[in-house]
Amino acid sequence: MAITWDVNQDYHSSANTDSLCVHHLDIHLQVDFDSQQLTGIVNLSFTRKQVQSILILDCRDLFIDSITDLEGHLLTYQCSTVNAIVGQQCLIDVGLTMTEVVVHYRTSSSAQGLQWLTPEQTLGKKLPYLFSQSQPINARSWLPLQDTPKARITFNATVHVPKGFRAVMSANNNPKMPDDGVFTFCMNKPIPTHLLAIAVGDLAFKATGPRSGIYTEPALLDAAVREFEDTEAMIQVAESLLGPYAWGRYDMIVLPPSFPFGGMENPMLAFMTPTLIAGDKSLVSTVAHELAHSWTGNLVSNATWRDLWLNEGFTTYFTNRIVEAIYGKEQAELEWVIEFGRLAEEMQSMPLAEQTLPANVQDRDPNLAFNRFTYDKASMFVHELESRLGRVAFDVFLRNYVEHFAFSAITTEIFVEYAQQTLLVEHGDKLSFNELSEWIYGQGLPDWFAAPTSTSFDKVDAAVAAFVEGAPAHTLAVMQWRVHHWQYFLTKLPLVVSQSMLLDLDETFHFTGHQNAEIACDWYRVAIRNHFEPVLPELSMYLCSIGRGKFVRPLFIELQLAGYQQELRAIYQQARPGYHPSLQVQLDALLEVDNTLIK
């Protein structure tokens, strides 16, 4: 495949990391809920790699008050807009000897990396709430920095909040630190900037093990601890596969429902959506996924957003291994088949040229890299490596790979070179360079690929066939079905289902308003597609109460495709204020909303 761009360049950052590279931040933040603004002072320490007098930082909608040296002398700087995707760049004249600068700044109330919630938007209804989402390139909206995974940083932080609030960060958190308004943090291991994270609110803590625990609003704490009580067992399984856990503690924070992702692997404090709390541990593979990132993603990172598959593909595979060890082979197989189903569905709509492992996002929004190819196609590739080599030999390769690249960021081409020097030398009889290249750079799936299967779905296929042939819903054999069986059932229904059949399903299985967010989303997609209008009131409530992009995006798209323009407009106008700013930007573009809707 001919590559017409520099694969080593991060096209989503202006930072000149090859010449002057920031390696440490000292952060001082004042959190103001009234103005929905952070006021900050950040001291950036950088390493000189080349003779260069200009330090270039990334920003987005920051108000820079001043930039000085350590003695407080004002430095000359210029900020300018690059484009709508990258935001601004800040060029600072640092001369030829300086290695630290101090930036005084304020954030915008509409910073894409921060969400400010009113007390009414929280579970407890008492205090407002703040949380960040830096990935992929939104750290620059709440900190001036070199916002690229190529520039790993350590940091110290002091955060001032109103008394009675608790602040936590992607660093070592001390639940015994008094809530007197001042919190201090230290991250002494270098992390990519997209893993910078902060949350402030009415937070309580309870341990789930000797090195893990949960922060969340008090009313949700006990349910979250019960749901995620297997965390320590997951850590032990992960360590047995990839080596010692390098980060000390693995705490999690369960955020309000507007958090736009299932989870975010911020080191030492993974962010989680409350939609995972189903009461039966059926959705905890997301916990395993974010934990797995502690090795594949946080230790070994993508150098650019084109290379995201190196994070997500290995992590999705690794998640499956943890699930198998904790919850059994059947559940692991079910999740693998569901994973392939998501990929197969996206293959129907994604242009073939974009169905590669490296994401084609050099001049596009890096959020577009988060698709089923960087996750699930990449996972299928890793599964095939295991199948070709055998699990024992593959585990040796995987562990060596993580140890070799620990605390560094790599490109797709660096991985290919490493595979040539290891996999293809040691196992050349089982895998060829052409096969490796076809998986990575080829479009779609290789001709020889065999999709995963599970006999556990046979009973679901039989139930779908019986229902389509006229069997009433109450006669279907659904005893002891897991969540994954129900998901599979709903996705295997015909595209066109009659109103009477949908009513029969709903009256029998109570899909509308279902407490499991995964099942509810899959049901609403079927219902919208077939204009089953009894779901519309509950669908509106669902979209107004959940801000997870995985659910929100496809449901709005289904409404759009089904011609529900008036209903879509009304629901989005009501729901939009509760969505994270980064999701608002994506949905505004996707739905092509006009200015009157977003005022």
N, C-alpha and C positions, 0 to 999 in steps of 0.2 A: 504494500500500500504506500503510495507516494504521500509524504508529509510535507506540507508547504509552509509550516510555521516552526518556530523554535520550541521544541518540546521541553526545554529547560526553563522557559520563561513563564512566569505567572502573569497571564494577561488580565487578571482581575485585581492587580495591585500596581501602584506606581512606585513602590518602594525600591530603592537602589541597594538591595541587600548584598549584591555581589561586591560592592565597594565599601559601604558603611552599613553594618548590620547590627540592629538593636538586639541586645541579649538579655536585658533586665529592666524591669519597671518598678519604681517606687511610687505607689498610687495613694493619693489622699482624696477622698470623696465626701461631699456633703449632700445628703439626700433630702430634697425638698418636695414633699408630696403636694403642697399647695400650688407650686408653679410647675409641678411634674418635670423637674429638672435636676440633673446632677451638676454640681459645681466641683471642678476637679483641679488638682495640681498633680502632674505626673513628671517624674524625673526619669528620663530615658538614658540608659547607658548603652553605648554602642562600641563595636569593634571595628577598627580600620583595617580593611583588607586591601585597599588600593589607595593611591593618592587622590583624594577627592575632598572638596571644600563644601559640598552641598549634601545635606542629609534630607532625604525625601520620605515623608510620612503620608499615610492614607488618612483621610477624614471623610465624614459625610454629615453635612449640616451641623458642624460644630461651630461654636462661637469662640474663637481664639482671642483671649484678652491680652496675652503677652507671651513671649518666649525669651528666656534668659539663659545665661550660663550659671554655674553653681554659685557665683558671687553676686548674682542678681543683676548683672549687666545686660541690658537689652540686646537681643540679637536681631539681625535683619532677616525677615522671612516674607514669603509670598504664597498665598493660597489661591488656587484657581480650580475651576471645574474641569474635569477630564471628560466625563460623559455621564449619562443617567445611570449606567450600571455601576461604574467604578466609584463615582462620587467625586470628591475633591482630592487634590494633592497639595501638600504643604512643603515648600522648599525652604530649608533653613541654612543660612550661611554659618558654618561651624569652623571655618578656617582649616588649618592643616594639622592642629594638635589636639583640639578639644575632643573629649570622649563622652561627655554628658551634657544634656540640655534639659531645661525645666519648662514645661508648657502649662500655662494657666488658661483654663477653658471652661465653657459651659455647654451642656447638651441642649438640643432642641426638644420641645415637648412632644414632637412627632418623630423622634429618633426611631429608626426602623429596628434597632436592636433592643429596644426597651418597651415593655408594656406596663402602663400604670393603671391599676384597677381601683375603682372606688370601693368603699366598704360594702356597698350593695352588690358588687360583683364578686364578692368573696363568700366562702361558706359561713364564716362566723358573723359577717355583717357588722363587725365592730371597727376594724382598722383597714385603711387602704393597703395596697400590696404593689410591690414592684418586682419584676423579674426580667432577665435578659434572655436573648437568643442570638448568639454571635455568629453561629454557622449559617451560611458560608462566609459572608463578608460584611457582617454587621457589627463586629467589634469596633470598627472605625466610626460608628455612629455614637459610641459612648466613651471612646478613648482615642486620642490621637496616637497612632502607632504604625508600625510596618505590618499591615494586616495581610499576611501571607503565611501559609503553613511552612514555607521555606525558612522563616525566621522564628525559631523556637526561643521562648523567653522563660525566665524565672520572674517571680514578682513578690513584693511585699505590699500590703495594703492596709490602710486605716480608713474605716468607714464610719461616718457620723450619721446617726439616724435619730428620730425623735425617741424619747424614753418610752419604754414599753414595747418597742419593736425589736425584732431580732434580725440581724444581717448574717447571711452565709455566702460563701464564695467557693469557686472551684479551687480549693486549697484545704489546708488542715483546719477543720472547724471544731471548736470546743463548745459542746452543749452546756457546759457549766459556766461559760463566760457570762457575767451579769448583764442584763438588758438595761444598762445605764446610759445607752446612747452612743457608746464607742466600741467598735469591734476591730480587732486586728487579725491579719491573716498572713500566712507565708506559704508560697509554693516554691520549693527549692529544687524542683526537678524541671528541666526545660520542656515546655508544652507549646503546641501550635497556638497561634492567637485566637483561632476560632473556638478554642476551649476555655477562653476567659468567660466567667459567668458570675452573676450576682443575683441574689433574691433578698427581699426585705419585706417582713410582714409579721403577722401574729403566728409565730411558729413554735411548735412544741417538738420534743425529740424523745424517741424510745429506741433502745438497742434491739437489733435482730441477731446479734452474735458478738463475739469478742472484738471484731474489727469492722462491724457494719451496723448501721442504724438508719432510722427514718426521721426526717424533718417534714412536718406538714402542719396544716391548721389543726388545732386541738381536736375538733369534732371528727376528723378523718383519721386520726392517728392509730387508734386500735385496729380499725379495719385494714389499714395499710400494713401494719405490722403482721397481722394474720396472713394477709395475702402474700407477703414477701418474706415469710419466715424461713424459706429455704436458701436465703442468700449465702450464708456461710458454706453450705454444702456446694453451691455453685462455684464459689471461689476455690474451694478445694479441688473440684473436678478440673477447673480451668488451669490451676497450677500444675496438676498432674500431666496436663497436655503440653503446656507452653512455658513452664518454668515459674519461679516465684513471682507473686504479685508485687509489683515494684512501687506501689503508691502508698503503702501504709494502711490507710483506711479506705473502705468502700462504703460511703454513706450515700443515701438517696434523698431527694426532696420530691414529694408529690405536690405538684403545682395546681393552681386552679384550672378549670376545664378549658380555658382559652389558650393554654400552652399548645403551640401548633404541631408538635410532633408526638410520637409515641414515647420517645425517650431521647435524651441527649447525653452523650458520654463524657460530660465534663469531669475531669479527673478529681477523685476524692469526693465528688458530690454530683452524681448523675441526676439529671432532671427527668421526671416521669410524669406522664399524664394520669389523671384520676380515672380515665376510661379503662385502665388496666385492672381496676379493682372490681372484679366480677363476682367475688365471693367464693370462687371454687378453684382458684389458681389456674384457670384455663388460659389466661393471657399472659402468664409470667415469662414466656419466652422473650418478651421485650426486655425484661430485667437481665436475662442471660445474654441478650444481644449487647446491651450497653456495658455489661461487665466484660464481655469478650473484647470490646473495643479497648479495654485497658491494655491489651497486648497489640491487637491489630487495629491501629488507628491512633492510639495515644502514644504507644511506644514506637511503632513503625507507622509513619504518616504519609499521606499523599503530598507530593511536592507542589502540585497545582490541582485545580478542580477538574481538569481533564483526567487526572489519575485517581479520582474518587473510588473507582472499583477496587483498588488495592486495600482501601479501608473496608468498604461495605461487603465486597464479595467474600473475603476471607472471614470477616466477622459473621456474616450470615451462615456460612458453613460451620464455623466454630460454635455458633449458637445451637445449631442442630446437634452437635456432639454433646454439649452440656445438657440439653433437653433429654437426649437419649440416656445419658448416665443417671439423671435425677428422676425422670418420669417414665422411662422405658422406651423400647424400640418402636412400639406402635405409635406413640404420640410423635416421636421424631419423624417417622415415615409420613404420618398424616400432615405434619407441618411442611415437610419437603414437597409433598404432592400439591398442597395448597399454594406453596411458593411457586411451583412450576405453573400452576393455573393462572396466577397473577401475571407471570411472564408471558404466557401464551396469549392472554387477553391483550396485553399491551403491544404484542407483536402485530396484532391486527390493525392497530391505529398508528403506530410509530413508523415514519419513513424508514425504508430498509437501510439507507445510508447512515442512520443514527443508531442502528442496532449492533453497535460494537461495544467492547468493554471500555476503552477510553472514550470519555464523553466529548461530543463535538460542541464545546461551549467557549471556544477561544474568544469570540467576539459577541457572546450572548450572555444572558443572565446565568450565573453559575448555579442557581436553584434548579435549572433544567437538568443538571447532572444527576439529580436525585430521582432516578427512574428505575424501572425494573431491570434494566440491563446492567447498570452499575451494581445493583444488589443481587438480583436473582440469576441473570445469565452468568455473572461472575461467580456466584455460588455454585451453579451447575458445573462450571469449569473446575472449581476446586474439588467438588465431589468426584469429577472424572479423574483428576490427578490421584485422589485416594484410591479409586477403583483400579487404575492402571498400575500403581505402585504396590498396592496392598496397604492396609491401614498401618501396620507397624512401620514399614519403610517411609510412608508418607508422614507419619507423626514425627519421625526423626528429621525429615526435611523441614517441616513446619516449625519445629522448635529451633532448629539451626537458623532458619530464615529470620525469625523474630530476634534471636540473640545477635545475629550479624548486623541487623539494621536498627537495633534499639536506640531510641532517642534521636532518630534522624528521619528526614523526609526524602522520599524517593519518587522517581518518575516511572512510568510504564516501561521505558527503555532500560532503566537500571534493573528493574525486575527481570526483564527478558535476558539481559546479560548475565545476571546471577543464575537464572534457570539454566542457561547454556553451560555455565561453569560447574553446576551441581547436578541438577536433575538429568540433563541430557548426557552428562559424563557417566554418572553412576547408574542411570536407568535408561540408557539410549535404546535398549532393546524393547522398551515398553512405551516410549514416547518419542516422536520425531520433532525436529525443529519446525517442519511444515505444519504439523498438527498443533503445536504450541501457538504458532503464528495465526493459524486459522481461528483458533478459539479467541485470541486477543484482538486481532485486527479484522477478522472476517465479519461479515454482516449476517445477522440472524444466528441460527444454531448450526453447528457442523452437520453434514449429511449423516454422519455415523452416530449422532447423539441419540440415545434411548431415554425417553422421558421416565422419571421415577414413577413407581406404582406402589399401591398398598392394597392388599386384599381386604383391609378393614373398610374400604370404600365400596366393596361389592354389595353390601347390604343397602347402601345409599343408592347405588345405581338401580338396584331392584325396586326400591321404594319410588324413585323418580319414574321408572318405567310403569309401575303399577298405577301411580297417580295420573300420569299422562293418558293411560288407557282407560281411565274412568273410575278407579278405586277411590272411595271417599277418604278424606284425609285421616279420619279417626281409625281407619282400618290399617294404616301403614305401621309396619313394625319398627318403631323408633326407640324402643327401650334401650337405655344405657348409651345413647348417642352422646358423643362429646361435642363441644362447640365446633370443632373442625368438621364433624359430620354434617352439622346444620349448615355451616358455610358452604360446604361442597354441594349439599342438596339444593340450596338456593341458587348457586351459580350454574348448576346443571339443568335447571328448569328451562323449557323452551323460551325463546325470545318473546313469543306471543303466548300469553296465558289468558284464558277467558276470565271475565269478571266473577262468574260464579265459582270458578276454581280458586281464584285468589281469595274470595270471601270465605270459602271452605277452609283454606289453609289458615287464614287469620283467626277465624273463630275457633279452630281446633288448637293451634299452637301459639296464639297470642303474640304474633310477631310485631304488630304495631305497638310501639311503646316498650319494646323488649329492653330489659335492663342491661343486657350484654350489648355494648356499643357495636361490636363487630357484626353480630347477627342482625341488629336493627339496621345498620347501614346496608348490608346485602339485601335485606328485605325491601327497604325503601327504594333501592335501585330497580328491583323487579317491579314494584308497584308503580313507580313513576313511568317506567317504560311502557306499561300497559294501561296507563291512565286510570289507575285504581284510586279514585279521589278520596275515599274515606281516610286515607293515611295523611292527607295534607295538613290537618291541624297538628297531629303529633310530629310530623316531619318538620313543621315550622318550629315547634318547641325544641326538637332535637338540634336543628341547625343554629338555634339561638342559645343553646346551652353548652355546646361542644365546639371548640375551636381547633380541633385536630385536623390538619390539612388532609390526612389520609381519608377522612370521612367527608369533610366539607367539600373539597374540590370535586370529587366524582358526583356527589349529589346535585350540586349546582349545575354541573355539565349535563346530567340526566334531565334536569328540569328544562334546561335550554334546548336540548335535542327534542324533548317531547312537546315543545311549543308552549310551555307554561311561563311565558314572558311576564305576564302581569303578576303571577304568584311569586316568581323568582325575584322580581323587583321589590315586592313588598317584604318578602322574607329577608332579602339581603340588606335592605335599608334598616330593618330592625336588628339584624344579627351583626352587621358590620362593626358597630362601635365596640363589641365585645371580643373581636378578633385581634390577634397580635398584629402590630403594624406591618411586619414582614409578610404576613398572609394577606392582609388588606391590599398591599401593593400587587401581589400576584393575582388575586381575584379581580381587582379592578381592571387589570389588563386582560385577563382571561374572559371575563364577562362583558368587557367593553362598556362599562358603566359610564354614565355621563356625570357632569359636575353636580347636578342637582341631587344626585343620589348620595354623593359622598360628603356633602356639606353637613 
